[in-house]
Structure formats: C-alpha cells, structure tokens
Amino acid sequence: MLKYYKNNEFILEEIPEPVNNCWVNAVAPSSEEQMKLVELGIPMDYITYSLDIDERSRIEEEDNGLTLIVIRIPYYISEKEDIPYITIPLGIIITDKYIVTLCSKATEIMDYFASGKAAKLSTTKRYRFTLRILMRAAVEFLDAVRAINKTVDVLEDNLYESMRNTELLSLLKYQKSYVYFSQALKQNELALFRLSKLPSFQRYEEDKDLLEDVIIENTQAMDMTNISSSILSSLMDAFASVISNNLNVVMKMLASVTIIMTIPNIITGFLGMNVNFPEYVAHHPHMPLVVLITLASLSIITILIFMKRKWF
C-alpha cells in the first residue's frame, strides 16, 4: 500500500500522486508498488533491505545524496503468541525530492504521523522529519516496555499462590520480548551514532539538538529494557522456587494427613485380627468407646507433635 502526504502550513494532507517535498508511506508494498518506488528513484536494494524482516539497523549514504536509514521498531502481535512483542525493520529513504518510509507491516509509528497527531510536521524538512520518526520509535519502545511491566505485575500477583507453570511460562514470553528489544536498541544506538557523523544532519542547530534528544531517548529505552529484563529474570528464578515450595507444602500436608489417618488403621487392623484377647477385654461393654477414645487421643497427640515441629 502506497500513500502520499504533504504538509500545508503544518497540516498534513493526503495527496493522490507524489510531488516534490512529499512523504511516501509504503506499507507491505506489492510488486507493482515497488516498481512505482523504483520509478521515483528508489533503488530496489533499498526496498529489499527495508522489507527484510531480519535486516539489522544500518545507515547508507550515496554520493548523489540518497540516504538509507534502517532501524528496528517494536511491533505488538498478540498476548496469545509465544512472543507478544517483536521488532521489525523500518526503512527511511531520503532523496532530493521525497522522504520514503517502508515497512513490512502497518505500525503505530507511521499511523501516528499519518493521522496528523504530530504537531508542526513538515515534509519539506526531510532530515528533521526523519529525526522525528526516530524519536517516535524510541518512545514506542518505552511505551512497549511499560505495557509489558504492567502485564508482568499482574502475573506476579498470581504467581504467589500458584503451583503450576502456566504463569511462569507467560513470564518467559515477555522475557523473550525484552531480549528482542535489547538487541534492537543496541543496533539502533550504533545507527544513531553513525547518523550523528553525517554532515546532512548537522546542518541546522535544531536538527543537532533533536538528534541528541533521539540518542538520549534511545539510551533511556535501552536502560529501561535492560533493567526490566534483569528484574524479570530474577523474578522468574524466585517464582520457580516459590512454585516448588508451594508444591512441597501441599505434599507435606498430604503426607501429614496420611500419617495421622494411618494410626487408626493400624490399631483397628490389629484389633480385627484373630487374636485371643482376655475375656474382660473382648466382651467389655465400653470397649468400643475405649477404642475410639484411644484412636482420637493418638491422632490428636500426633497432630500436636506435628504442629510443634511445624510440620502441619
């Protein structure tokens, strides 16, 4: 899908055809749409790089002023997936006439700009527009980490009483997402460092300041991801022990109950054998009551011993 946008006094408007100083937004473009991009002067290699799901963050600049920026951005799939959050490449291509964004999937980052939510957005200032996209990508990482942290807090509450591995496996899914985020942010950091060396992004003071803000925001996202990942890893180890301990408590309780119930069985089993008891014992009218009192007493004594030793 190809869409074209151009700002009119800082109001972004969708236009039917590409014009000079417009933004071309390509989302999972078909073969025909890719050829349209080639007609606009975009090399096919740049298109392939941007749509490759495994592409690493990179910066390429040619002598004719054509610049390719590929960064990794967060992408939410579903809570039911093995990995709820992954990262995908976003390609930004700057030419002397257009700024082109390519992505294999529709993302909230591009929707944010296309919907006109970004204030004072100018497609004419292509390098500044690029920096604003990079800033939004860093913010999306922070938002995704916060969303994961909230979900982990809910799972944490359920784990205290759990004896199953379901919640622990749910935590593992988000641990994988943190790993993807951490690697993507490291790649983005290297790309931003190289971007800061390009003269085209150092031309205006405002662009310099914005680039510094992007680097700081990306660093903050990386630190927050690493901290959250470390905390989650420690939680998983702790809760694995908690689940094992909860199971041990239940098994100890069942073993204690089994022992207490075994005492009456042993005595009644012995009394039920073909044993010649004395006449006054065998035919005493209160013998059943005596047996019951004896069984109850032994069971209570056993319970008290277990409680004193904190086994019950």
Order of alpha helices (4+ residues) and beta strands (2+ residues): beta-beta-beta-alpha-alpha-beta-beta-beta-beta-alpha-alpha-alpha-alpha-alpha-alpha
